[in-house]
Amino acid sequence: MTDRSRRRPWLAAVLALVVSGLGHAYLRRWGRALGWYVAVTATLVVIVPDAAVEGLIAGDAPPVADVAPALLVVAASVIDAYVLALRNNRDHERERRSAAAERARPEASSGRTEAAAPPDSSGQPTADRDGEPDAMSCPHCGRETDPSFDFCQWCAEPVPE
C-alpha cells in the first residue's frame, strides 16, 4: 500500500540531489530509492574513470565529459523524485475529494447531518453547534484526536478525512 499523504516536491528533489535515492526514500518508495542509489553508484564505478573520481574527492575539477554520465543519472533521479512527489500529491487530492463525495452522498439521502451524529469509536468526527468537527476518534488507538490533522497525535497513524 502506497502512503498517499502530501509530500513536498522541492524537498524530494533536493534530497535526491544530496544523496542518490534519498528523495525517493522520503516519498517512501523504497525500491526506487535503492534502484537510484545502485544506478548512481554503478555509474560512478563502471563508467566514470577512476582518475576523475579520485580528482573529485581530492577537490580537483575533472573534465565534464568524464563525469557527465554520473551527472545525467543524478539529474534523472532528481527529476524522477520531483515528478513522483507531484503525482503522489495529485493522487492524494483525488482520494480526498472522492472520500468527501462518498461521505456527502449518504448524508444528503438520509436527511441526517454530521452534527446530529453521536460520537462513536468508528473514527467519525463529532461536531459542535456550528457543524464544524471538534473531535474525532482515532480508528487505530481509539483516543480523541483533532480532525484538522491528517494523523493521530497520539499514535501517529493516518486518520481518514
N, C-alpha and C positions, 0 to 999 in steps of 0.2 A: 504494500500500500504506500502510495506516494504522499508525503506530507504536503498539504496544499496551503499552508499558512503563507502570508505575504513575505516576500524577500526583497531586499534592496539590490537592484541590478548593478548599480555602480559599485557596491561593496563586493559582489561576486566577481566582477571584472578586476577590481584592484587585488583581491586575494589571489585570483588566478595568475595575475601578473607577478605578484611577490613570490609565490611558491606554486609550481605547476600542480594542478589538482585541488588546491585549497579552496578555490572558488566553487568547485563542484561539491566539495565536502560541505561547505556552507549551505548549499542547496539540498544537501542530504541525498546526493546522487553518488553513492559510494563506488559503484562500478565504474562510472565515468571518471571519478576523481582518480582512482587507481590507473585507469587507462591513460589519462592525460599525463600523469606522473611518469608512467612507464614510457610513453611516447617521447616526452621531452628528454628523459634520461637516456633512452636508446639512441635518440638523435645525437646527443652530445657524445656518447661513447662510440657509436659506429660511424657517423657521417662527419662530424666536426673533427678536424685534425687535432692530435694531442698537443701540438705546439700552440695552437690557438687557445685551447682550454688552459694550458699552463700559463700562457701570457695573460689571459684574462684574470686568472687567480692572482698573478703577480702584480696586476694593476696596469699592464700594458694593453693598449688598444690593438686587438688583432685586426687583420683585414676583414672588412664587412663580408666579403664573399665567403670567407671561411666559416663565419658564424651565422650566415643567412639562413641555412636550413633550420637551425635551432630557433632563430627569431621568428620564422614563419610558423613553426609548430606552437610556440608560445603565443603568438598572435591569434592563431586559430583557437587555442584553448581559452583565451580571454574572450573572444567573440562568442564562442560556444557557451561559456558561463553566463554572459550577459543576456544572450537570446533565451537560454533556459530559464533564467530568472523572470524575464518578461513573460514568457509562455506560462510559467508557474503562476504568476500574478493574474494573468488573464483567466486561467482555469479556476483559480480561487474565487475571483469575482463572479464567474459564471455559476459556480456551485452555490455561492452565497445568494445570488438572485434566484436561482432555481429553488433553493430551500425556503426562501422567503415567500415565493409564489405558492409553494405547496402548503405552507402554514396559513397563508391568507385564504386559500380556497375553502378549507373546512369551516373557518370562522364565518365566512360570508354565507355559506349554505345553511349552517345551523342557527344563525342569528345570534350566536354567542360571541362575546368579546373576551379578550385575554384578561381584562380587568375583573371579570366575573369568575374566572377560574381560581379555585383554591390552590395554595402551594402544595406541591407534591414532590416525590423523590425521583420523578422521571426526568428531571433536568429542565422542565419547562419554567419559564420565568414567572414570578409573582409580580403583580402590578400595583402601583399606588393609585390614588384617585384620578390622576391626570392620564392614566392609561400607559404611563411610562414604566417599564420594568425597573424594579428597585432591588431585586434579589433573584437568584436562580440557584437551584441545587445542582451540584456537580454530579453527572452520571457515574463518575469513577469513584469518588470518595464520599459523596452524599452531603458534603458541607455546603453551606450557602456561599455563593461567590458573586462578584459584581458582574452583571451581564454586559457591561461595556468592554470587558476584557475578552480576548479570544481564547483564554486559557483559565484554568482554575488557579487562584493564587495560593491554594493550599497544597495541591498535588502536582501542579504544573502540566496537567493533561489538557489537550484541546477540548473546548466546550462548544457544542453545537450552537449556531446562531439562535 
